[in-house]
Every structure is written in structure tokens, then in C-alpha cells.
Amino acid sequence: GTIRTMRWLRMLYLSNGFAVGALYGFVPVLLLSKGFDPALIGLSTSLGSVAYSFALPAWGHVGDVLTGPRRALQLACIPAAVFALGLCAPLPMVAVIACLVVVTAGGGPTAALTDAMAMPILANASREYARLRLLSSFGGAAMAIACGLLFSRTGYVAAPIVYIFTMGLMIFSAHKVPLGRDSERHRKARGAVEGRLHSAPARGRFGSVGEALLGRPRLLAVLASALLIFIGFMAAATYISVRISDLGGGAVEVGLSNGLAWGAEIPGLILAGWLVARVGLRPVLGVSAVGFAVCLASWIVFVDAGSILLTRFVSGIFFGGILITFVLTIAQLL
């Protein structure tokens, strides 16, 4: 029943964190080890971000209308796992970039699809979501530190191998989450879409994305805010590992940096959840965004890994606040 559902939901969020900790934080230095220069690393991760931007609503439409979010999540994991092998293979740079794009387009949306599975199940999303999401932060932190120690011996080419196992755990965990309300919501969504196809075909032009935006102008403003904030976040996530490497840090320091940032999301999520209930979403988001920006700016002037590691921890606290406020805001608007 409910206990079994929550047990596997927790494992699903934990496996999301494992996947992030095993690969994504190490991608820039993995590319660096393959001979990519910083400009080409930025281009590669930017192409991956563009692919993610298109893939996320596409997978969302598949989950909302065609298969349900559980099956969509499992399908997304498959190309991510397969093409991850290309990141550790001796391929030309163009092929490595193509593999990274597919991995990002498949593996990136799994967190959102996990949220789509969880939200209909949670009785009190504003209170319970933070408890689930912090498991991803814990899993990412633990895996990043462990993998940093592992990759210091094996090299970064082992990262995709570990990532494949995390994708398998994610597929299995999603399979074990009972459909419950998700199945009912899926049937209702399909029925509603079929009805709209007969009564108002134009509404389905952009799939479930168009349906979500219809009559919700505030949602566009929220998404624009998310875009601006996550441009900074993606720039930081891409180059902070390269900067640590330039300052003489190796896999251990890169893993520790990622682990501290993701681990700090746990108190950030808890604190933000407590503050949201008392002062509302907007103040928490505003303070979190400003604090994260200050941390990001500090990495321009710091020239030793120790100072960067400390501010990485602080930035993780603020990012936890950003994350939970955006998810809860969008959930309320929808």
C-alpha cells in the first residue's frame, strides 16, 4: 500500500541522485581528459542543454498523454545508458559530443518525470516533496565523493560505466512504484485529450505543453525566471570542475566539490520547506537566487580550491531553496 509506494519512491529519488553524482558533475573534466579545450567543453554542454530543453517537454508529453510518467521515465533511461558508453570509448570528438547530447536528452528529464510520478501520490506535496527530493541530494553527494575516490584510480572513463548501473536501478525502482493514481490520471488525461481533439484541435498543437500554458500567463513568467537562473547554474556546473582542475585539483577534489554542493542541498531543502510554510514562495526564491549568484561570482576571484569548496557548500544550500520553490510554484499553477 502506501508504505510500499513511498519505499520505492524513496529509492527512485535516491537513484536519481546516484546518476547525477556518478556522471554529470564529472562530464567537464571527463571531456578535458579527452583533449577538449574549455571552449569546446562549453559548446558540448550547451548543445546538451539545448537538447534537454527540447527533450523535457517532449518526454513530459509522452508521460502525460501516451504512456504515463513511469513508462516515459524508463524509456528515457535506455538511450541515456546506451550512449553513455560512447563517453568512455575512443571516438572522434564529434561522436563524443553527439553521445553527450543523447545522454542529456534522455537522462536529464528523468528528475522531472520522477516528480511527475510523485506529485499525484503525495497527500501533502509542500511538506512531503522536500523529504523525497533531499534523497536525490544525498545520493548525489555520496556518489560524487565515492566516485571521486574511484576515478582517481581508474580515470574518468569509468564514470559512464557507473552511470549505466544507476540507470538500471532507476528503471527497476520506477517499475516497483505502484501505478495507483498515476494510472488513473493517465487514463483521464488521454480521455481529455481525445475529447479536445474533437472539440478544439488547435489546443493540442503543442501537446501537453500547450495545455499547461493555456490560460496560465503567470506560468510563462515562472519559466522565464527559471531560464535565467538556470543559465547561471549550468554555467557554474560546467566550469567549476574545470576551474578546480586548473587549480591543481584531481578527481578527489572534483568529487568532493560536487559532493559538498549536493549534500548542502539537504539542509537547504529542509530550511526552504520550513520557510515557505511561514513566509511564502516568493521571498524564499528571491533570497535563494541572490545568495546563489553571490557564490557564483566569488568563484571568479578565489584562486584556491579550499575557498571554492566552502562556497560550493553554501551555494548548495541556496540551490535547494531555488529548486523546491520552483517545483512547488509550478505545481500550484498547474
Buried (B, 14 or more C-beta within 10 A) or exposed (E): EEEEBBEBBBBBBBBBBBBBBBBBBBBBBBBBBBEBEBEBBBEBBEBBBEBBBEBBBBBBBBBBBBBBBBBBBBBBBEBBBBBBBBBBEEBEEEBBBBBBBBBBBBBBBBBBBBBBBBBBBBEEBBEBBBBBBBBBBBBBBBBBBBBBEBBBEEEBBBBBBBBBBBBEBBBBBBEBBBBBBBEEBBEEBBEEBEEBEEEEEEBBEBBBBBBBBEEBEEBEEBBEBBEEBBEBBBBBBBBBBBBBBEBEBEBBBBBBBBBBBBBBBBBBBBBBBEBBEEEEBEEBBEBBBEBBBEBBEBBEEBEEBEEBBBBBBBBBBBBBBBBBBBBBBBBEEE
